Amino acid sequence: MTRDKLNTLWIGFAAGVIIPAIALTCYYFARYSDLSLVDFFKVYKNLGILTHIISLSVLPDLLVFFLFIRQNMLKSARGVLLATFLFTFIVLCIRFF
């Protein structure tokens, strides 16, 4: 696959959604593998820090974003930024509703 084919908004968006999901899954397995995934989210929701955990899982997107910028794949970088805005919207919805 050439670099031009990878330089699309949708590739960046997919990377921007998948990377935080992988980060959150790694955190789940490292700390709470004895709980079910639903219980994991319930515990953090009850503690009031679910939004913090989701926000921290988005941090690895910075690496992907700057990698795309460094490779001059600006459309993919926009996709990562779009995914970050999506996570921000999700966090705000969880926080205030």
SEFIZA-3560 file (N, C-alpha, C; in Angstrom, 3 decimals):
REM SEFIZA-3560
<numar><xx>0.832</xx><yy>-1.169</yy><zz>0.000</zz><atom>N</atom></numar>
<numar><xx>0.000</xx><yy>0.000</yy><zz>0.000</zz><atom>CA</atom></numar>
<numar><xx>0.889</xx><yy>1.248</yy><zz>0.000</zz><atom>C</atom></numar>
<numar><xx>0.553</xx><yy>2.166</yy><zz>-0.849</zz><atom>N</atom></numar>
<numar><xx>1.357</xx><yy>3.376</yy><zz>-0.921</zz><atom>CA</atom></numar>
<numar><xx>0.937</xx><yy>4.351</yy><zz>0.166</zz><atom>C</atom></numar>
<numar><xx>1.785</xx><yy>5.313</yy><zz>0.370</zz><atom>N</atom></numar>
<numar><xx>1.533</xx><yy>6.314</yy><zz>1.400</zz><atom>CA</atom></numar>
<numar><xx>0.321</xx><yy>7.167</yy><zz>1.062</zz><atom>C</atom></numar>
<numar><xx>0.091</xx><yy>7.407</yy><zz>-0.209</zz><atom>N</atom></numar>
<numar><xx>-1.062</xx><yy>8.213</yy><zz>-0.608</zz><atom>CA</atom></numar>
<numar><xx>-2.376</xx><yy>7.508</yy><zz>-0.277</zz><atom>C</atom></numar>
<numar><xx>-2.396</xx><yy>6.195</yy><zz>-0.364</zz><atom>N</atom></numar>
<numar><xx>-3.609</xx><yy>5.456</yy><zz>-0.027</zz><atom>CA</atom></numar>
<numar><xx>-3.879</xx><yy>5.477</yy><zz>1.474</zz><atom>C</atom></numar>
<numar><xx>-2.827</xx><yy>5.571</yy><zz>2.267</zz><atom>N</atom></numar>
<numar><xx>-2.979</xx><yy>5.631</yy><zz>3.715</zz><atom>CA</atom></numar>
<numar><xx>-3.284</xx><yy>7.039</yy><zz>4.211</zz><atom>C</atom></numar>
<numar><xx>-3.077</xx><yy>8.026</yy><zz>3.380</zz><atom>N</atom></numar>
<numar><xx>-3.281</xx><yy>9.413</yy><zz>3.778</zz><atom>CA</atom></numar>
<numar><xx>-4.723</xx><yy>9.836</yy><zz>3.508</zz><atom>C</atom></numar>
<numar><xx>-5.648</xx><yy>9.252</yy><zz>4.283</zz><atom>N</atom></numar>
<numar><xx>-7.053</xx><yy>9.613</yy><zz>4.158</zz><atom>CA</atom></numar>
<numar><xx>-7.606</xx><yy>9.923</yy><zz>5.539</zz><atom>C</atom></numar>
<numar><xx>-8.677</xx><yy>10.670</yy><zz>5.542</zz><atom>N</atom></numar>
<numar><xx>-9.332</xx><yy>11.035</yy><zz>6.794</zz><atom>CA</atom></numar>
<numar><xx>-9.806</xx><yy>9.793</yy><zz>7.529</zz><atom>C</atom></numar>
<numar><xx>-10.318</xx><yy>8.805</yy><zz>6.798</zz><atom>N</atom></numar>
<numar><xx>-10.886</xx><yy>7.617</yy><zz>7.424</zz><atom>CA</atom></numar>
<numar><xx>-9.829</xx><yy>6.713</yy><zz>8.037</zz><atom>C</atom></numar>
<numar><xx>-8.671</xx><yy>6.623</yy><zz>7.430</zz><atom>N</atom></numar>
<numar><xx>-7.572</xx><yy>5.843</yy><zz>8.021</zz><atom>CA</atom></numar>
<numar><xx>-7.154</xx><yy>6.481</yy><zz>9.339</zz><atom>C</atom></numar>
<numar><xx>-7.014</xx><yy>7.795</yy><zz>9.352</zz><atom>N</atom></numar>
<numar><xx>-6.657</xx><yy>8.500</yy><zz>10.576</zz><atom>CA</atom></numar>
<numar><xx>-7.726</xx><yy>8.373</yy><zz>11.639</zz><atom>C</atom></numar>
<numar><xx>-9.001</xx><yy>8.445</yy><zz>11.221</zz><atom>N</atom></numar>
<numar><xx>-10.099</xx><yy>8.299</yy><zz>12.171</zz><atom>CA</atom></numar>
<numar><xx>-10.099</xx><yy>6.898</yy><zz>12.782</zz><atom>C</atom></numar>
<numar><xx>-9.903</xx><yy>5.893</yy><zz>11.942</zz><atom>N</atom></numar>
<numar><xx>-9.856</xx><yy>4.510</yy><zz>12.438</zz><atom>CA</atom></numar>
<numar><xx>-8.707</xx><yy>4.324</yy><zz>13.423</zz><atom>C</atom></numar>
<numar><xx>-7.542</xx><yy>4.866</yy><zz>13.087</zz><atom>N</atom></numar>
<numar><xx>-6.402</xx><yy>4.777</yy><zz>14.001</zz><atom>CA</atom></numar>
<numar><xx>-6.692</xx><yy>5.529</yy><zz>15.295</zz><atom>C</atom></numar>
<numar><xx>-7.351</xx><yy>6.670</yy><zz>15.179</zz><atom>N</atom></numar>
<numar><xx>-7.670</xx><yy>7.477</yy><zz>16.352</zz><atom>CA</atom></numar>
<numar><xx>-8.701</xx><yy>6.845</yy><zz>17.261</zz><atom>C</atom></numar>
<numar><xx>-9.495</xx><yy>5.915</yy><zz>16.749</zz><atom>N</atom></numar>
<numar><xx>-10.474</xx><yy>5.211</yy><zz>17.580</zz><atom>CA</atom></numar>
<numar><xx>-9.884</xx><yy>3.902</yy><zz>18.109</zz><atom>C</atom></numar>
<numar><xx>-9.118</xx><yy>3.219</yy><zz>17.294</zz><atom>N</atom></numar>
<numar><xx>-8.586</xx><yy>1.908</yy><zz>17.676</zz><atom>CA</atom></numar>
<numar><xx>-7.488</xx><yy>2.020</yy><zz>18.727</zz><atom>C</atom></numar>
<numar><xx>-6.603</xx><yy>2.991</yy><zz>18.602</zz><atom>N</atom></numar>
<numar><xx>-5.490</xx><yy>3.132</yy><zz>19.547</zz><atom>CA</atom></numar>
<numar><xx>-5.977</xx><yy>3.364</yy><zz>20.977</zz><atom>C</atom></numar>
<numar><xx>-6.928</xx><yy>4.277</yy><zz>21.243</zz><atom>N</atom></numar>
<numar><xx>-7.431</xx><yy>4.401</yy><zz>22.619</zz><atom>CA</atom></numar>
<numar><xx>-8.151</xx><yy>3.149</yy><zz>23.114</zz><atom>C</atom></numar>
<numar><xx>-8.843</xx><yy>2.453</yy><zz>22.216</zz><atom>N</atom></numar>
<numar><xx>-9.507</xx><yy>1.207</yy><zz>22.623</zz><atom>CA</atom></numar>
<numar><xx>-8.475</xx><yy>0.164</yy><zz>23.050</zz><atom>C</atom></numar>
<numar><xx>-7.373</xx><yy>0.098</yy><zz>22.333</zz><atom>N</atom></numar>
<numar><xx>-6.295</xx><yy>-0.828</yy><zz>22.702</zz><atom>CA</atom></numar>
<numar><xx>-5.677</xx><yy>-0.405</yy><zz>24.025</zz><atom>C</atom></numar>
<numar><xx>-5.465</xx><yy>0.890</yy><zz>24.220</zz><atom>N</atom></numar>
<numar><xx>-4.883</xx><yy>1.379</yy><zz>25.469</zz><atom>CA</atom></numar>
<numar><xx>-5.792</xx><yy>1.068</yy><zz>26.654</zz><atom>C</atom></numar>
<numar><xx>-7.091</xx><yy>1.290</yy><zz>26.490</zz><atom>N</atom></numar>
<numar><xx>-8.039</xx><yy>1.002</yy><zz>27.565</zz><atom>CA</atom></numar>
<numar><xx>-8.109</xx><yy>-0.497</yy><zz>27.845</zz><atom>C</atom></numar>
<numar><xx>-8.048</xx><yy>-1.314</yy><zz>26.814</zz><atom>N</atom></numar>
<numar><xx>-8.060</xx><yy>-2.763</yy><zz>26.980</zz><atom>CA</atom></numar>
<numar><xx>-6.803</xx><yy>-3.241</yy><zz>27.702</zz><atom>C</atom></numar>
<numar><xx>-5.656</xx><yy>-2.687</yy><zz>27.347</zz><atom>N</atom></numar>
<numar><xx>-4.409</xx><yy>-3.053</yy><zz>28.038</zz><atom>CA</atom></numar>
<numar><xx>-4.474</xx><yy>-2.683</yy><zz>29.512</zz><atom>C</atom></numar>
<numar><xx>-5.010</xx><yy>-1.504</yy><zz>29.814</zz><atom>N</atom></numar>
<numar><xx>-5.164</xx><yy>-1.083</yy><zz>31.213</zz><atom>CA</atom></numar>
<numar><xx>-6.109</xx><yy>-2.031</yy><zz>31.946</zz><atom>C</atom></numar>
<numar><xx>-7.192</xx><yy>-2.411</yy><zz>31.304</zz><atom>N</atom></numar>
<numar><xx>-8.160</xx><yy>-3.329</yy><zz>31.898</zz><atom>CA</atom></numar>
<numar><xx>-7.503</xx><yy>-4.665</yy><zz>32.232</zz><atom>C</atom></numar>
<numar><xx>-6.766</xx><yy>-5.238</yy><zz>31.280</zz><atom>N</atom></numar>
<numar><xx>-6.142</xx><yy>-6.529</yy><zz>31.523</zz><atom>CA</atom></numar>
<numar><xx>-4.996</xx><yy>-6.448</yy><zz>32.524</zz><atom>C</atom></numar>
<numar><xx>-4.327</xx><yy>-5.326</yy><zz>32.584</zz><atom>N</atom></numar>
<numar><xx>-3.210</xx><yy>-5.168</yy><zz>33.521</zz><atom>CA</atom></numar>
<numar><xx>-3.693</xx><yy>-5.020</yy><zz>34.963</zz><atom>C</atom></numar>
<numar><xx>-4.809</xx><yy>-4.334</yy><zz>35.155</zz><atom>N</atom></numar>
<numar><xx>-5.252</xx><yy>-4.040</yy><zz>36.511</zz><atom>CA</atom></numar>
<numar><xx>-6.447</xx><yy>-4.855</yy><zz>36.981</zz><atom>C</atom></numar>
<numar><xx>-7.413</xx><yy>-5.101</yy><zz>36.122</zz><atom>N</atom></numar>
<numar><xx>-8.692</xx><yy>-5.656</yy><zz>36.558</zz><atom>CA</atom></numar>
<numar><xx>-9.157</xx><yy>-6.833</yy><zz>35.709</zz><atom>C</atom></numar>
<numar><xx>-8.277</xx><yy>-7.709</yy><zz>35.365</zz><atom>N</atom></numar>
<numar><xx>-8.671</xx><yy>-8.830</yy><zz>34.518</zz><atom>CA</atom></numar>
<numar><xx>-9.610</xx><yy>-9.795</yy><zz>35.246</zz><atom>C</atom></numar>
<numar><xx>-9.672</xx><yy>-9.717</yy><zz>36.577</zz><atom>N</atom></numar>
<numar><xx>-10.570</xx><yy>-10.589</yy><zz>37.327</zz><atom>CA</atom></numar>
<numar><xx>-12.028</xx><yy>-10.108</yy><zz>37.261</zz><atom>C</atom></numar>
<numar><xx>-12.256</xx><yy>-8.842</yy><zz>36.904</zz><atom>N</atom></numar>
<numar><xx>-13.606</xx><yy>-8.302</yy><zz>36.747</zz><atom>CA</atom></numar>
<numar><xx>-14.077</xx><yy>-8.463</yy><zz>35.306</zz><atom>C</atom></numar>
<numar><xx>-15.379</xx><yy>-8.511</yy><zz>35.141</zz><atom>N</atom></numar>
<numar><xx>-15.898</xx><yy>-8.474</yy><zz>33.776</zz><atom>CA</atom></numar>
<numar><xx>-15.764</xx><yy>-7.047</yy><zz>33.253</zz><atom>C</atom></numar>
<numar><xx>-15.836</xx><yy>-6.890</yy><zz>31.972</zz><atom>N</atom></numar>
<numar><xx>-15.685</xx><yy>-5.560</yy><zz>31.382</zz><atom>CA</atom></numar>
<numar><xx>-16.797</xx><yy>-4.622</yy><zz>31.835</zz><atom>C</atom></numar>
<numar><xx>-18.008</xx><yy>-5.141</yy><zz>31.979</zz><atom>N</atom></numar>
<numar><xx>-19.136</xx><yy>-4.328</yy><zz>32.438</zz><atom>CA</atom></numar>
<numar><xx>-18.908</xx><yy>-3.877</yy><zz>33.875</zz><atom>C</atom></numar>
<numar><xx>-18.426</xx><yy>-4.794</yy><zz>34.732</zz><atom>N</atom></numar>
<numar><xx>-18.139</xx><yy>-4.434</yy><zz>36.119</zz><atom>CA</atom></numar>
<numar><xx>-17.006</xx><yy>-3.413</yy><zz>36.209</zz><atom>C</atom></numar>
<numar><xx>-16.034</xx><yy>-3.552</yy><zz>35.332</zz><atom>N</atom></numar>
<numar><xx>-14.927</xx><yy>-2.596</yy><zz>35.269</zz><atom>CA</atom></numar>
<numar><xx>-15.456</xx><yy>-1.181</yy><zz>35.047</zz><atom>C</atom></numar>
<numar><xx>-16.346</xx><yy>-1.027</yy><zz>34.067</zz><atom>N</atom></numar>
<numar><xx>-16.912</xx><yy>0.293</yy><zz>33.800</zz><atom>CA</atom></numar>
<numar><xx>-17.827</xx><yy>0.753</yy><zz>34.926</zz><atom>C</atom></numar>
<numar><xx>-18.571</xx><yy>-0.165</yy><zz>35.546</zz><atom>N</atom></numar>
<numar><xx>-19.446</xx><yy>0.207</yy><zz>36.657</zz><atom>CA</atom></numar>
<numar><xx>-18.646</xx><yy>0.717</yy><zz>37.856</zz><atom>C</atom></numar>
<numar><xx>-17.530</xx><yy>0.058</yy><zz>38.145</zz><atom>N</atom></numar>
<numar><xx>-16.691</xx><yy>0.479</yy><zz>39.274</zz><atom>CA</atom></numar>
<numar><xx>-16.194</xx><yy>1.901</yy><zz>39.052</zz><atom>C</atom></numar>
<numar><xx>-15.681</xx><yy>2.160</yy><zz>37.872</zz><atom>N</atom></numar>
<numar><xx>-15.164</xx><yy>3.503</yy><zz>37.605</zz><atom>CA</atom></numar>
<numar><xx>-16.269</xx><yy>4.541</yy><zz>37.494</zz><atom>C</atom></numar>
<numar><xx>-17.422</xx><yy>4.145</yy><zz>37.025</zz><atom>N</atom></numar>
<numar><xx>-18.565</xx><yy>5.068</yy><zz>36.975</zz><atom>CA</atom></numar>
<numar><xx>-19.000</xx><yy>5.438</yy><zz>38.393</zz><atom>C</atom></numar>
<numar><xx>-19.054</xx><yy>4.438</yy><zz>39.291</zz><atom>N</atom></numar>
<numar><xx>-19.442</xx><yy>4.694</yy><zz>40.671</zz><atom>CA</atom></numar>
<numar><xx>-18.408</xx><yy>5.536</yy><zz>41.415</zz><atom>C</atom></numar>
<numar><xx>-17.149</xx><yy>5.360</yy><zz>41.071</zz><atom>N</atom></numar>
<numar><xx>-16.098</xx><yy>6.174</yy><zz>41.690</zz><atom>CA</atom></numar>
<numar><xx>-16.057</xx><yy>7.586</yy><zz>41.116</zz><atom>C</atom></numar>
<numar><xx>-16.711</xx><yy>7.778</yy><zz>39.987</zz><atom>N</atom></numar>
<numar><xx>-16.751</xx><yy>9.096</yy><zz>39.362</zz><atom>CA</atom></numar>
<numar><xx>-15.522</xx><yy>9.432</yy><zz>38.549</zz><atom>C</atom></numar>
<numar><xx>-14.754</xx><yy>8.412</yy><zz>38.170</zz><atom>N</atom></numar>
<numar><xx>-13.526</xx><yy>8.684</yy><zz>37.414</zz><atom>CA</atom></numar>
<numar><xx>-13.501</xx><yy>7.972</yy><zz>36.056</zz><atom>C</atom></numar>
<numar><xx>-14.645</xx><yy>7.528</yy><zz>35.598</zz><atom>N</atom></numar>
<numar><xx>-14.698</xx><yy>6.882</yy><zz>34.282</zz><atom>CA</atom></numar>
<numar><xx>-14.236</xx><yy>7.840</yy><zz>33.190</zz><atom>C</atom></numar>
<numar><xx>-14.638</xx><yy>9.087</yy><zz>33.290</zz><atom>N</atom></numar>
<numar><xx>-14.239</xx><yy>10.064</yy><zz>32.278</zz><atom>CA</atom></numar>
<numar><xx>-12.732</xx><yy>10.301</yy><zz>32.296</zz><atom>C</atom></numar>
<numar><xx>-12.135</xx><yy>10.190</yy><zz>33.470</zz><atom>N</atom></numar>
<numar><xx>-10.686</xx><yy>10.368</yy><zz>33.561</zz><atom>CA</atom></numar>
<numar><xx>-9.958</xx><yy>9.228</yy><zz>32.857</zz><atom>C</atom></numar>
<numar><xx>-10.446</xx><yy>8.013</yy><zz>33.054</zz><atom>N</atom></numar>
<numar><xx>-9.824</xx><yy>6.847</yy><zz>32.434</zz><atom>CA</atom></numar>
<numar><xx>-9.963</xx><yy>6.907</yy><zz>30.914</zz><atom>C</atom></numar>
<numar><xx>-11.133</xx><yy>7.303</yy><zz>30.440</zz><atom>N</atom></numar>
<numar><xx>-11.336</xx><yy>7.422</yy><zz>28.990</zz><atom>CA</atom></numar>
<numar><xx>-10.438</xx><yy>8.516</yy><zz>28.421</zz><atom>C</atom></numar>
<numar><xx>-10.338</xx><yy>9.631</yy><zz>29.130</zz><atom>N</atom></numar>
<numar><xx>-9.488</xx><yy>10.725</yy><zz>28.657</zz><atom>CA</atom></numar>
<numar><xx>-8.025</xx><yy>10.305</yy><zz>28.596</zz><atom>C</atom></numar>
<numar><xx>-7.573</xx><yy>9.571</yy><zz>29.591</zz><atom>N</atom></numar>
<numar><xx>-6.179</xx><yy>9.120</yy><zz>29.588</zz><atom>CA</atom></numar>
<numar><xx>-5.911</xx><yy>8.089</yy><zz>28.501</zz><atom>C</atom></numar>
<numar><xx>-6.930</xx><yy>7.331</yy><zz>28.126</zz><atom>N</atom></numar>
<numar><xx>-6.727</xx><yy>6.335</yy><zz>27.075</zz><atom>CA</atom></numar>
<numar><xx>-6.520</xx><yy>6.987</yy><zz>25.705</zz><atom>C</atom></numar>
<numar><xx>-6.875</xx><yy>8.254</yy><zz>25.584</zz><atom>N</atom></numar>
<numar><xx>-6.720</xx><yy>8.976</yy><zz>24.317</zz><atom>CA</atom></numar>
<numar><xx>-5.292</xx><yy>9.513</yy><zz>24.159</zz><atom>C</atom></numar>
<numar><xx>-4.517</xx><yy>9.536</yy><zz>25.218</zz><atom>N</atom></numar>
<numar><xx>-3.144</xx><yy>10.063</yy><zz>25.141</zz><atom>CA</atom></numar>
<numar><xx>-2.279</xx><yy>9.400</yy><zz>24.070</zz><atom>C</atom></numar>
<numar><xx>-2.342</xx><yy>8.088</yy><zz>23.865</zz><atom>N</atom></numar>
<numar><xx>-1.526</xx><yy>7.498</yy><zz>22.794</zz><atom>CA</atom></numar>
<numar><xx>-1.850</xx><yy>8.034</yy><zz>21.402</zz><atom>C</atom></numar>
<numar><xx>-3.016</xx><yy>8.656</yy><zz>21.247</zz><atom>N</atom></numar>
<numar><xx>-3.333</xx><yy>9.284</yy><zz>19.964</zz><atom>CA</atom></numar>
<numar><xx>-2.360</xx><yy>10.406</yy><zz>19.631</zz><atom>C</atom></numar>
<numar><xx>-1.766</xx><yy>11.008</yy><zz>20.653</zz><atom>N</atom></numar>
<numar><xx>-0.756</xx><yy>12.043</yy><zz>20.397</zz><atom>CA</atom></numar>
<numar><xx>0.401</xx><yy>11.489</yy><zz>19.581</zz><atom>C</atom></numar>
<numar><xx>0.836</xx><yy>10.291</yy><zz>19.936</zz><atom>N</atom></numar>
<numar><xx>1.946</xx><yy>9.678</yy><zz>19.200</zz><atom>CA</atom></numar>
<numar><xx>1.572</xx><yy>9.437</yy><zz>17.744</zz><atom>C</atom></numar>
<numar><xx>0.362</xx><yy>8.917</yy><zz>17.541</zz><atom>N</atom></numar>
<numar><xx>-0.102</xx><yy>8.647</yy><zz>16.180</zz><atom>CA</atom></numar>
<numar><xx>-0.259</xx><yy>9.958</yy><zz>15.405</zz><atom>C</atom></numar>
<numar><xx>-0.826</xx><yy>10.963</yy><zz>16.056</zz><atom>N</atom></numar>
<numar><xx>-1.016</xx><yy>12.260</yy><zz>15.422</zz><atom>CA</atom></numar>
<numar><xx>0.316</xx><yy>12.855</yy><zz>14.971</zz><atom>C</atom></numar>
<numar><xx>1.300</xx><yy>12.879</yy><zz>15.868</zz><atom>N</atom></numar>
<numar><xx>2.595</xx><yy>13.453</yy><zz>15.507</zz><atom>CA</atom></numar>
<numar><xx>3.345</xx><yy>12.588</yy><zz>14.499</zz><atom>C</atom></numar>
<numar><xx>3.116</xx><yy>11.283</yy><zz>14.522</zz><atom>N</atom></numar>
<numar><xx>3.709</xx><yy>10.415</yy><zz>13.503</zz><atom>CA</atom></numar>
<numar><xx>3.158</xx><yy>10.758</yy><zz>12.127</zz><atom>C</atom></numar>
<numar><xx>1.841</xx><yy>10.959</yy><zz>12.044</zz><atom>N</atom></numar>
<numar><xx>1.250</xx><yy>11.351</yy><zz>10.768</zz><atom>CA</atom></numar>
<numar><xx>1.748</xx><yy>12.724</yy><zz>10.324</zz><atom>C</atom></numar>
<numar><xx>1.876</xx><yy>13.649</yy><zz>11.247</zz><atom>N</atom></numar>
<numar><xx>2.390</xx><yy>14.982</yy><zz>10.906</zz><atom>CA</atom></numar>
<numar><xx>3.830</xx><yy>14.870</yy><zz>10.388</zz><atom>C</atom></numar>
<numar><xx>4.635</xx><yy>14.083</yy><zz>11.085</zz><atom>N</atom></numar>
<numar><xx>6.044</xx><yy>13.925</yy><zz>10.688</zz><atom>CA</atom></numar>
<numar><xx>6.182</xx><yy>13.285</yy><zz>9.310</zz><atom>C</atom></numar>
<numar><xx>5.270</xx><yy>12.359</yy><zz>8.993</zz><atom>N</atom></numar>
<numar><xx>5.299</xx><yy>11.691</yy><zz>7.692</zz><atom>CA</atom></numar>
<numar><xx>4.597</xx><yy>12.501</yy><zz>6.606</zz><atom>C</atom></numar>
<numar><xx>4.150</xx><yy>13.702</yy><zz>6.947</zz><atom>N</atom></numar>
<numar><xx>3.441</xx><yy>14.603</yy><zz>6.036</zz><atom>CA</atom></numar>
<numar><xx>2.153</xx><yy>13.964</yy><zz>5.518</zz><atom>C</atom></numar>
<numar><xx>1.472</xx><yy>13.257</yy><zz>6.404</zz><atom>N</atom></numar>
<numar><xx>0.184</xx><yy>12.644</yy><zz>6.098</zz><atom>CA</atom></numar>
<numar><xx>-0.888</xx><yy>13.451</yy><zz>6.834</zz><atom>C</atom></numar>
<numar><xx>-1.133</xx><yy>14.639</yy><zz>6.329</zz><atom>N</atom></numar>
<numar><xx>-1.966</xx><yy>15.603</yy><zz>7.036</zz><atom>CA</atom></numar>
<numar><xx>-3.441</xx><yy>15.202</yy><zz>7.070</zz><atom>C</atom></numar>
<numar><xx>-3.924</xx><yy>14.523</yy><zz>6.052</zz><atom>N</atom></numar>
<numar><xx>-5.322</xx><yy>14.079</yy><zz>6.071</zz><atom>CA</atom></numar>
<numar><xx>-5.540</xx><yy>13.022</yy><zz>7.147</zz><atom>C</atom></numar>
<numar><xx>-4.596</xx><yy>12.131</yy><zz>7.312</zz><atom>N</atom></numar>
<numar><xx>-4.692</xx><yy>11.129</yy><zz>8.373</zz><atom>CA</atom></numar>
<numar><xx>-4.596</xx><yy>11.782</yy><zz>9.744</zz><atom>C</atom></numar>
<numar><xx>-3.761</xx><yy>12.799</yy><zz>9.861</zz><atom>N</atom></numar>
<numar><xx>-3.655</xx><yy>13.523</yy><zz>11.124</zz><atom>CA</atom></numar>
<numar><xx>-4.983</xx><yy>14.201</yy><zz>11.461</zz><atom>C</atom></numar>
<numar><xx>-5.669</xx><yy>14.713</yy><zz>10.454</zz><atom>N</atom></numar>
<numar><xx>-7.006</xx><yy>15.296</yy><zz>10.689</zz><atom>CA</atom></numar>
<numar><xx>-7.988</xx><yy>14.246</yy><zz>11.178</zz><atom>C</atom></numar>
<numar><xx>-7.874</xx><yy>13.040</yy><zz>10.673</zz><atom>N</atom></numar>
<numar><xx>-8.742</xx><yy>11.959</yy><zz>11.127</zz><atom>CA</atom></numar>
<numar><xx>-8.515</xx><yy>11.618</yy><zz>12.590</zz><atom>C</atom></numar>
<numar><xx>-7.259</xx><yy>11.615</yy><zz>13.014</zz><atom>N</atom></numar>
<numar><xx>-6.948</xx><yy>11.378</yy><zz>14.424</zz><atom>CA</atom></numar>
<numar><xx>-7.530</xx><yy>12.504</yy><zz>15.276</zz><atom>C</atom></numar>
<numar><xx>-7.417</xx><yy>13.710</yy><zz>14.797</zz><atom>N</atom></numar>
<numar><xx>-7.977</xx><yy>14.853</yy><zz>15.513</zz><atom>CA</atom></numar>
<numar><xx>-9.498</xx><yy>14.748</yy><zz>15.601</zz><atom>C</atom></numar>
<numar><xx>-10.133</xx><yy>14.294</yy><zz>14.539</zz><atom>N</atom></numar>
<numar><xx>-11.577</xx><yy>14.092</yy><zz>14.541</zz><atom>CA</atom></numar>
<numar><xx>-11.978</xx><yy>13.031</yy><zz>15.569</zz><atom>C</atom></numar>
<numar><xx>-11.231</xx><yy>11.950</yy><zz>15.645</zz><atom>N</atom></numar>
<numar><xx>-11.505</xx><yy>10.907</yy><zz>16.635</zz><atom>CA</atom></numar>
<numar><xx>-11.316</xx><yy>11.441</yy><zz>18.055</zz><atom>C</atom></numar>
<numar><xx>-10.333</xx><yy>12.296</yy><zz>18.247</zz><atom>N</atom></numar>
<numar><xx>-10.115</xx><yy>12.906</yy><zz>19.559</zz><atom>CA</atom></numar>
<numar><xx>-11.294</xx><yy>13.789</yy><zz>19.946</zz><atom>C</atom></numar>
<numar><xx>-11.833</xx><yy>14.530</yy><zz>18.989</zz><atom>N</atom></numar>
<numar><xx>-13.035</xx><yy>15.331</yy><zz>19.268</zz><atom>CA</atom></numar>
<numar><xx>-14.222</xx><yy>14.431</yy><zz>19.601</zz><atom>C</atom></numar>
<numar><xx>-14.314</xx><yy>13.287</yy><zz>18.944</zz><atom>N</atom></numar>
<numar><xx>-15.381</xx><yy>12.342</yy><zz>19.250</zz><atom>CA</atom></numar>
<numar><xx>-15.274</xx><yy>11.854</yy><zz>20.688</zz><atom>C</atom></numar>
<numar><xx>-14.065</xx><yy>11.496</yy><zz>21.114</zz><atom>N</atom></numar>
<numar><xx>-13.867</xx><yy>11.062</yy><zz>22.495</zz><atom>CA</atom></numar>
<numar><xx>-14.169</xx><yy>12.192</yy><zz>23.476</zz><atom>C</atom></numar>
<numar><xx>-13.833</xx><yy>13.411</yy><zz>23.105</zz><atom>N</atom></numar>
<numar><xx>-14.154</xx><yy>14.556</yy><zz>23.956</zz><atom>CA</atom></numar>
<numar><xx>-15.660</xx><yy>14.694</yy><zz>24.116</zz><atom>C</atom></numar>
<numar><xx>-16.393</xx><yy>14.537</yy><zz>23.029</zz><atom>N</atom></numar>
<numar><xx>-17.850</xx><yy>14.598</yy><zz>23.082</zz><atom>CA</atom></numar>
<numar><xx>-18.414</xx><yy>13.484</yy><zz>23.956</zz><atom>C</atom></numar>
<numar><xx>-17.864</xx><yy>12.283</yy><zz>23.834</zz><atom>N</atom></numar>
<numar><xx>-18.312</xx><yy>11.150</yy><zz>24.650</zz><atom>CA</atom></numar>
<numar><xx>-18.064</xx><yy>11.419</yy><zz>26.126</zz><atom>C</atom></numar>
<numar><xx>-16.881</xx><yy>11.938</yy><zz>26.450</zz><atom>N</atom></numar>
<numar><xx>-16.551</xx><yy>12.243</yy><zz>27.839</zz><atom>CA</atom></numar>
<numar><xx>-17.489</xx><yy>13.313</yy><zz>28.392</zz><atom>C</atom></numar>
<numar><xx>-17.770</xx><yy>14.332</yy><zz>27.597</zz><atom>N</atom></numar>
<numar><xx>-18.684</xx><yy>15.375</yy><zz>28.057</zz><atom>CA</atom></numar>
<numar><xx>-20.097</xx><yy>14.835</yy><zz>28.271</zz><atom>C</atom></numar>
<numar><xx>-20.548</xx><yy>13.945</yy><zz>27.402</zz><atom>N</atom></numar>
<numar><xx>-21.872</xx><yy>13.340</yy><zz>27.575</zz><atom>CA</atom></numar>
<numar><xx>-21.937</xx><yy>12.492</yy><zz>28.842</zz><atom>C</atom></numar>
<numar><xx>-20.903</xx><yy>11.715</yy><zz>29.093</zz><atom>N</atom></numar>
<numar><xx>-20.875</xx><yy>10.880</yy><zz>30.305</zz><atom>CA</atom></numar>
<numar><xx>-20.825</xx><yy>11.767</yy><zz>31.549</zz><atom>C</atom></numar>
<numar><xx>-20.054</xx><yy>12.822</yy><zz>31.452</zz><atom>N</atom></numar>
<numar><xx>-19.846</xx><yy>13.692</yy><zz>32.613</zz><atom>CA</atom></numar>
<numar><xx>-21.096</xx><yy>14.460</yy><zz>33.013</zz><atom>C</atom></numar>
<numar><xx>-21.829</xx><yy>14.966</yy><zz>32.037</zz><atom>N</atom></numar>
<numar><xx>-22.925</xx><yy>15.865</yy><zz>32.354</zz><atom>CA</atom></numar>
<numar><xx>-24.311</xx><yy>15.270</yy><zz>32.177</zz><atom>C</atom></numar>
<numar><xx>-24.429</xx><yy>14.044</yy><zz>31.675</zz><atom>N</atom></numar>
<numar><xx>-25.757</xx><yy>13.445</yy><zz>31.509</zz><atom>CA</atom></numar>
<numar><xx>-25.886</xx><yy>12.119</yy><zz>32.180</zz><atom>C</atom></numar>
//
